[in-house]
Amino acid sequence: MTGISREDFAGAAGISADTLALMEASGSAWLHSESDAEAVSRAFENFGVVVIEEDGSMGAGVRLKFTRQDVKQINRLETEGGIVRSDDAL
């Protein structure tokens, strides 16, 4: 969905690529702790994936917060280097 490799996503989430493959294949996989689940959620957020909760009229799912082009541009900008400063504008 995001155009990144399984290994890159698993690395960002701090889980094994095999665990991620199980999640993709079966729709679920055992995560060993609440912190693993939180790490996967942070990785989703990092790569612009939004988890949609199930409600009375619609099923659960995922979608992109940004377009693929937006994500590529953000990743490019974040890896450019330069002087690191606070993002706060005065």
C-alpha positions in Angstrom: 0.0 0.0 0.0 2.8 2.4 0.9 5.3 1.2 -1.6 7.9 0.2 0.9 9.4 -3.2 1.4 8.2 -5.7 4.0 11.7 -5.6 5.6 11.6 -1.8 5.9 8.2 -1.7 7.5 9.1 -4.6 9.9 12.3 -2.8 10.8 10.4 0.5 11.5 7.9 -1.4 13.6 10.6 -3.5 15.4 9.1 -6.8 14.5 10.4 -9.6 12.3 9.6 -9.7 8.6 8.2 -13.2 9.1 5.7 -11.9 11.7 4.7 -9.2 9.2 4.3 -11.8 6.5 1.9 -13.8 8.8 -0.1 -10.7 9.4 -0.4 -10.0 5.7 -1.3 -13.6 4.8 -3.8 -14.4 7.5 -5.0 -10.9 8.6 -3.5 -11.4 12.0 -0.5 -12.6 13.9 0.5 -13.0 17.5 2.4 -9.9 18.7 4.3 -10.7 21.9 3.4 -7.5 23.8 1.3 -4.4 23.9 4.5 -2.5 23.0 4.8 -4.5 19.8 1.2 -3.6 18.9 2.0 0.1 19.6 5.2 -0.1 17.5 3.2 -1.4 14.5 0.7 1.4 15.0 3.5 4.0 15.1 5.0 2.4 11.9 1.6 2.7 10.2 1.4 6.3 11.2 5.0 6.9 10.1 4.3 5.6 6.6 0.9 7.4 6.4 -1.4 4.5 6.9 -4.7 5.2 8.7 -6.5 2.3 10.5 -10.3 2.6 10.2 -12.2 1.0 13.0 -15.3 -1.1 12.3 -18.6 0.6 13.1 -22.3 -0.3 12.8 -22.5 0.3 9.0 -18.9 -0.2 7.7 -16.2 -2.8 8.2 -12.7 -2.2 9.5 -9.9 -1.3 7.0 -6.9 0.8 6.2 -6.3 3.7 3.9 -3.5 6.1 3.1 -3.3 9.4 4.9 -1.2 10.8 2.0 -0.9 9.8 -1.6 2.1 7.7 -2.6 3.7 10.7 -4.2 3.3 12.7 -0.9 4.9 9.9 1.1 7.9 9.7 -1.4 8.3 13.5 -1.2 8.2 13.5 2.7 10.7 10.7 2.8 13.0 12.5 0.4 12.8 15.7 2.4 13.5 13.9 5.7 16.7 12.4 4.4 18.1 15.5 2.7 20.2 16.5 5.7 21.1 20.0 6.6 20.9 21.9 9.9 18.5 20.3 12.4 16.3 22.8 14.1 13.0 22.9 16.0 9.9 22.8 13.8 8.3 25.5 15.9 7.7 28.8 14.1 7.8 31.9 16.2 
